[in-house]
Amino acid sequence: MDYYELKLTIHPNTEVNRDVVSSLLAEIGFESFLESEQGLDAFVPEKFYSEKKIVEVLEKFPLPDTHIQYQIGYKKDQNWNEEWEKNFFQPIIIDNQVVIHSSFHKNIPKLQYEIVIDPKMAFGTGHHSTTELMVSCLLELDLKGKSFLDMGCGTAVLAILAKKKGASPVIAIDIDKWAYENSLENIRLNHTLDITVKSGDATLLGEDVYDVIFANINRNILLKDIPVYASCIHSGSSLFMSGFYRDDLAIIEEECKKHHLRPVSYKEKDNWVAVRFCWE
């Protein structure tokens, strides 16, 4: 798949500004992001590219005293692992229980869980606050023998960790071709071959019911799919969602309430939120 690359110069180049830009661009089809000295490099599949939408998003940037400039380039299909190795992905430790690293990393610390992720273009290495929050939530759960759905799986890091914690069956779904293929590769790397990976969106869920659902996507898609998630859980199930800001929590809770989903707890980092719901 060929991509357009958006090189963004952000001033001031803060983590909050980068996170807000990436969240806004994700809503118009951008899939992956690399931090740079100037700000951010963002990638969108050719079929979703629209400079008009990019201009509209950046003109509506909500934080004051922030200046953003950009350049657009075209990227042919290539070895994205090399790009991530050179530019971004470093090992990450979460809650001193799990280390997430790539196959090219050496001298990895010995922790309870080790996950190998070669990310290609897929989102979800653990570096973004939402992925870290969701991993932290997952580490707190007893998943032995429980059915688990990783919705918008990206690199499948959550599905892999769930399998390592004893969940069964484990289903991972993503609409992006790169994420689907990368999930299969990462599952092989972690010897968790009984994870089922599907390419598509929430319409694939049908009548299946899950004990635990994790959905780390973005606010708009979550709002659209909450009714589907509500139909896929039972009285003992838990639904975890992330990919949105603290300020969006109220609208997420309002939509969940319509479908008998009650908020139980949430975690927050850098204004991003991961929230747990249970069926009333």
Protein Blocks (a to p, Z undefined) as FASTA:
>chain_A
ZZdddddddddddfklmmmmmmmmmmnopabdcddfklpacdddfklgcfklmmmmmmmo
mbghiacdddddddddddfklmmmmmmpccddehhlaccddfkbghiacdfbdcdddekj
aghehpamklmmmmmmmmmpcfehiacddehklnommmmmmmmnopacdddddfbfklmm
mmmmmmmmnopakbccdeddfklnmmaccfbdcddfbfklmmmmmmmmmmmccfkbccdd
ehiafklmmmmmmmmmmnopacfbdcdeehiacdddddZZ
